[in-house]
Amino acid sequence: MRTRSALLALFVLLVGVPVAAAAYLGIVGLAQERSALVERERDAIEERAAEIRDLLVRRLQELYRAEVAGHRTGFTSDRFRIDAERNVHMEGPGEPPEDVIEFARSAIALALLTEPHERIYFHGDLAVRRDRGGLLGFRVSPEFVNRAFLDPSSPQSVVPRLDARIEKVSLVPRDAGLRAAGPRGLPAMFPLDPPPGTAADPSLLPPVYVLLFETHPAEALERDLAAADEQLGWTLGVMGLVVLLGSLFVWRAVQAESRLAARKAEFVSTVSHELRTPLTSIRMYADMLKEGWVKDEASARDYFALIAAESERLARLVNNVLDFSRIERGRKTFEMRTGDPAPVVREAAETLRPYLKEKGLRLEIEVPESLPAATFDRDALVQVLVNLIDNASRHGKDEVRVEAAARDGSVVLRVLDRGPGVPAAERERIFDPFARGANAAGGGSGLGLALVRHYAAAHGGRVEVSDREGGGAVFTLVLPAAGA
């Protein structure tokens, strides 16, 4: 449990926190980037709009000066004069329009008539200034402005080229309710304030009019925003994959740790039982001999043989545990020597004959007088054979067979039993530490076969398991012959 908690804490610290921080920074960074892209587009539109506005105002100021000098430019219509009695005099035929008459009668016109200095005043579309003989006025024509100066096809246009951002420019009443569909809600309407240094020179544009800039959908901006979204998507996807793989790794590590912990717990329980059984037998037979309960010499010899067999069984178990501990710590060493393995095989098998006899098993040995020379550690080879024979005695019945032969430049040792065999799906797993097959009988530490594989690999060989004809399992140890 402590290891699992440590793994989870380590995963959160090394993976979860950095990924979460990176994701947060990525989202914040994308928001800032999107804001910067939109702001950059807005600034570009505003800069272009200000340029067009200033050009238009300067052009209108020129027209204004021409109008007040009496030069008709087509910019105005309904020219009129208002005398001191606020009578309206139209220039040209026709009656004064109602809005001109209304203006002449208003208090605003009276105030202008009494002003000691010149000024410009707007009343709707009317532009009015004080003159010596009264008020000089004319009507501003937004239609003329749009046609002459804001239409790109006009030779006088102040917008001869519409760029990728601005689609159309027009002069419209402020309260017309018109709004351009700017990209991402960008502003599109600008008041016609005179540029710096020109405020004293009227532009003849009533304050109720504004320039409307209708903008393109800003494809470049859309592409940039889409690219930013895609980049964040890939980044978050990679981060998610890292988290997923990390979670999978931690889950597998925790599962493996849990399985290992369960196997270790089972190992401790099994080893305790395995140690207790021979110790109990040894103590029981020793007490019987000590107390003199055994009267005949044959029974005494049998008891001594049982004590010896149980002692050997106990020694095998202890040796397996100690060897596994040395392997786990990387301290297991081998004394390799080149020689004939046949005598070692026969000796190891014969050592276990009394043990097998006690279990009601017959031992058959088919080992030639000599085998090709091989390089091996004697004690390790004995331990391998003992573990394989002991494994066969646990799961087999009737007989255990030990064979040795030379084949294809190798020395092949086989231990055969008449047990239930090993299912194909478990033939790799049974060589893992603390692992036991589904058909395993009671007892065993789960270390014997793991040591066999380790020793075989240390000798440059391999161990395999297969089915035996007629039922049972065959464990095969293959060692390379010397010089092969």
N, C-alpha and C positions, 0 to 999 in steps of 0.2 A: 504494500500500500504506500509506503514511504517513497519507493522508487517511482511508482506511477505518479504520485503527486509531484515529485521532483521533475519528471519528464514533462508533465503538463505545465508546470511553472516555467521550465526552461523554454518550452515552445511558445508560451505567451510572451516571455521576455525577449526571445531572439527572433521570433517570427510575427506573432500577433501584434505587438506594440509597434515595431517598425512599419509593418504593412498598413496598420490602421493610420499611423502618422503620415505615411506616404500617400495613402488614399485621401486623407483630409487635406494635405497640402496640395495634392493634385487637383481636387475639386475647387479649393480656394484659388489656386493658380489659374485654373480654367476660367473661373468667374472673373478674375482680374483681367485675364487675357481677352475674354469676350467683351468686358467693359472697355478695355483699351481699344479693341478693334472698332467697337461702335463709336467711341469717343473720337477716334481718329477719322472715321467716316463723317461724323457730325462736323468736326472742325473743318474738314475739306469742303463740305457743302457750305458751311457758314462763310468760309474764306471766299469761295467762288461767288456766293450771293452778295457779300459785301462789295466785292469788286464790281459786279454788275450794277448794284444799287448806286455806288459812287459815280460810275460812268453815266447812269441815267440822270442822276441829280444834276450833274454838271451840264449835261445836254439840255435839261429843262430850264436851268438858269439862263443859258444862252437864249433860249426861246422867250423866256420871260422878259429879258432886257429888250429883245426885238419887239415884243408886243407892246410894252409900255412906251416904246419910241414910236409907235404907230405903224409898225410894219406887220402886216398880216402874214402869218406863217402857216395857217391852217391848224394851228394848235388850239385856237379858241373859237368861240361862237357867241352870239348874243352879246355883242359889245354894247355898253351903256354908260351914261353919265348921270349923276344925281346932283342937283344943284343945292343951294343952301336951304331952299324951302322943301327939299326932299322930293322934288319932281323928277321923274325918270325920263331921260332922253335916249332913245335908241339910235344907234348908228345903222342906218339902212332901213328898209321898209319893214312894216310889221308892228304889231302891238307888243308892248313889254310883257314878258312871261309873268305868270302869277308869282313865282318865287322871287323874281327881281323886284316887283311891286311890294311884296311882303317885306323884303329886306329894306327897301327904301323907307317904309313906314316904321321900321323897328327902332327901338332905343339904341341898338347897336350902331345903326347908320348915323344917328344924331351924335353919338359919342365920337364916331370917326370924323364927322364934319367939323367938330370943335377941337380935334386934336391939333396941337401946334406943330407937330412933326409928322413926317411921312411914315407910314407903316403898311404892312400887308395884312389882310384879314381874309380868312376863308369862312364862307357860309355855305355848307354843302359843296356844290360844284362851282360856286361863285368865288372868284378872286377879286378883292376890292382893295384899292389903295387911295390915299388922299392926294388930290391934285389942287392946283390953285383955284380952279373954278368949282370945286366940289369933290365928288368921288368918281374915280374912273374904275369901271368894272368890266369883267368879261367872264365867260363860263369856261371852266377847264374841261377839256375833252379827253377822258381816259381812253375812249375808243381810238383817238388819234395816237395817243402814247403807245397803246398796244400794237397798233398797226405800223407805226413809223419806227419805233425804237425797240420794241420787244419781240417783234416777229423776225426770226433769223433770216427770212427771205428778203427783208427790206435792206436796201443798201445803207440806210442810216442806223441799222440795228446796233444796239450796244451788246447784243448777244449773238454775234455772227456765227459762233460755233457752240453747239450744245454738247457738252462732254458726257462721259459715261455716267455721271452722277445726276445731272439735271436734265429733265426731259422737256420742260416748258416753263416759261416765265410770263406772268401777266399781272397787270394792275387791276385790283378788285376792291370793292368796298370791304371795310373791315368787318362789318356785320353781315356779310353775304352768307356766312355759314359754310364757306368752302374750306376744305382742308385737303392737302395733298397726302397721298398714301406713301409717306416717306419710308425708307428702309428701316425696319426695326423701330418704327415710331420716331424717326429723326424729325427735327423741326423743319418746317417748310415755308413759314410765313415770316416776313421781316418788315418792320416799319421803315418808312422812307425818311429816316433822319438824315439831315445834310451831313456830309463828311466833315472832318475837322478843318477849321479855317474858312468854312463857307456858311456858317450859321447866320451871318448878317445879310446874306444874299438869298432871298426867298426862292424856293424851288417851284412854287406854284402848285404844289401837290397838297390837297387838303389832308388834314390829319386823319380823316376817316378812311383813307385809302392806304393799302399796303401792297407790297410785292408778294405774289404767290409763286413759290418755286415748287413745281411738281417734279418729284425725283423718280429716278429709275429704281427697280427693285434691288440695286446694288449687288449684282451677281458676284463680284469679287469679294464683297463682305460676306455674302452667304457661303461662298467657297471656303473662306478663311475660318468662319465659324464652324462649318461642317468638318473641316480638317482638324480644328481644335477638339471638337466633340469626338471625332474618330480616334485622335491621339489619346484622349482621356479614356475612351472605351477600351482601347488596346492596353493601356497602362493598368486600368482597373481589372481587365481580364487576366493579364499576366499576374497581377497581385492576387486575384482570386484563385488562379491556378496554383500559385505558390502556397497560399493558405490551404487549399484543398490537398495538395501533395504533402504539405507539412502535417496537416491533420491526419491524413492517411498514414504517414510515417509514424506519428505519435501513437495513433490507434494501434497500428501493427506492433510497435514497440511495447505498448502497454499490454496488448494481447500476448505477445511473446513472453513478456516478463511475468504475466499472470500464469501462463502455461508452465513456464520454467519454475515459478514459485510453487505451483501445484505439484509439479514433478519432484521438486526438491523435498516438499513436505511428504509426498508419497515415498520418496527414496529413504528419508529418515525413518519413517515408520517401517518400511520393508527391511532396511538394514538392521534396525533394532530387533525385528523379529528373526531375521537371519542370524544375527549374533546370538540371540537368546537360545535358539534351538540347538545348535551344536554345544554351546556352553552347558545347557541343561543336560544333554546326553552325556557329555564328558563327566560332569559332576556326578550324575546318577551312577554311571558304571564305575567311576573311581570310588565312590562311597561304598558300593557293593563289594568291590575288591578289598577296600580298606577294612570294612567290618567283618570280612571273612565269610560273607554269605555264599561265595562261590566255592564249592567243595571240589569239583573235578577240574582237572587241568585243561581239558578241551574247552569247557565253558570260559575259563579264565582267558585262554588264548583268544577266543571269540570276542570277549569284552575288550581285551587289549587292542584287537584289530579294529573294533568299533570306535574306541577312543582315538586311535591313530587316524581313522578315516574322518571322524568329526573334526579332529585337529587340523587335518589337511583342508577340509572344507572351510573351516574358520580362517586358516591362513590365506586361502584363495580370496575370500571375501575382503579381508584386510588388505591384501596386496592390490586388489582391484581399486579399492577406495584410495589407497595411498598413491598408486600410479595415476589415477584420474586427477588427484589433487596436484601432483607434480606437472601433469600436462596442462592443467588450467593455469598454473603459475609459470609455465614455460621453462620448467627446471628438469624435465625428463630427458635423460641422456641414454645413449645406447653404445655398447661396446661391440662394434661390428668386427667379425672375423670370417674368413672364408674357409668353408669346409663342407663336409657331407652332411646334409640335414637328416638323412635316414635314421641314424642311431638316436638322434634327439627326438624324432617323431615317435619311434617305438618306445623309448623310455617314458616320454610324457604320457602316452596312451596306457602303458602298463601301470603307471603310478595310480591311475584312476580305476583300474580293474576292481579292487576291493570295494571302492565306493559305488561302482555300478552294480556289483553283485549284491550289495546290501539293498539296493533299490530294485532288485529283481530284473536287471538288464544284463544281456549278454554282450560282451565286447568282442568284436571281430576286427583283426588288424591285417591289412594287406599292404605291406610296405616292402619293397625290394631290399636286397642286401645293401645296395648303394644307389645313390642318386647323383645327378650332376652337381658339382660343387656350386654353392651359393654363398653370398655374403650376408650374414645375419647375426643378430644378437641372440645368444643361446637362451638366456632367461626370457627374453621377449617372445621368442618362438614357442617356448614351453608354455608361457602364459596364454598365447593365442590358442594353442591346441587344447589346453585345459579349459579355457573359457568356452570354446566351441563344443567340446565333449560334455561339459557341465550343462550347457544350454540344451544339447540333444537329450541329455538324461532327464531334464525337467519336462520337456514337451513330447518325448518319444515313448515308445513302449517296445517290449520284446528284445530289441537289440540296437546297439550303436555300432556303426562301422566306420573305421578309419582307413583311408586309402592314400597312397602317395605314388606319383608317377612323373616321368619326364615327358614334356610335350612342347614342341615348337620353341626350344631354347628357354623353357621355363620349368620350374619345379611346381607341380600342382598337388596340393594337399586337400583332401576332401573328408568331411565328416557328414555321415548320412544317418538319419533317424527314421522312425516309423510313426512320427507324430502327425498332427493335423495339417502340417505344412504352413506356409506363409502366403497370404493373399498377395497378388501382384501389386495392389495399391499400397501395401505396407512394406515392401521390400527395401525401400530407401529409409523410411522413417524408423525402422527397428534399430538402425545403427546410430541414431541420435542418443545423446546422454539421457538417461532416465526414462527412455521410451520403451514401451512394451506392446507387443502385437495383440490384436484382438483375440487370437487363439492361444495366447500365453497362459500357461498354467500358473498356479499360485507360487509365490516365492520369487527370488531373484532381485538383484539390486537395480537392474536396468543400466548397468555400466559395462558388463562383459562384452557385448557386441560393439559398443562404442570404442572400447580399448582395442578390440580386434582390428577395426577399420583404421584406427590411428597407427597401430603398429605396422599394419600392412603398408600403409602409405609411407611410413618412415623407412621401410625396406625397399621402396620403389615398386611395390606390388599392389595388389588389390584383393578385395574380398567380395564374393558374390553369393547370392542365394537363389535357388531354383527348386522346382518340384522334383521329387524322387519318383521314379517309375514304381507303380504299385502303392503309392501313398507315402507321405513324409516329405522331409525337406533335405536339401543338399547344400551345405555351406562349403564354398570352394575358396581356398587361399592360393593365389598365384604369385610366386616369387621369381624374379629374373635369375637365371643361372649366371654364375660368374663368367665374365668375358662375353656375355651374349649382347 
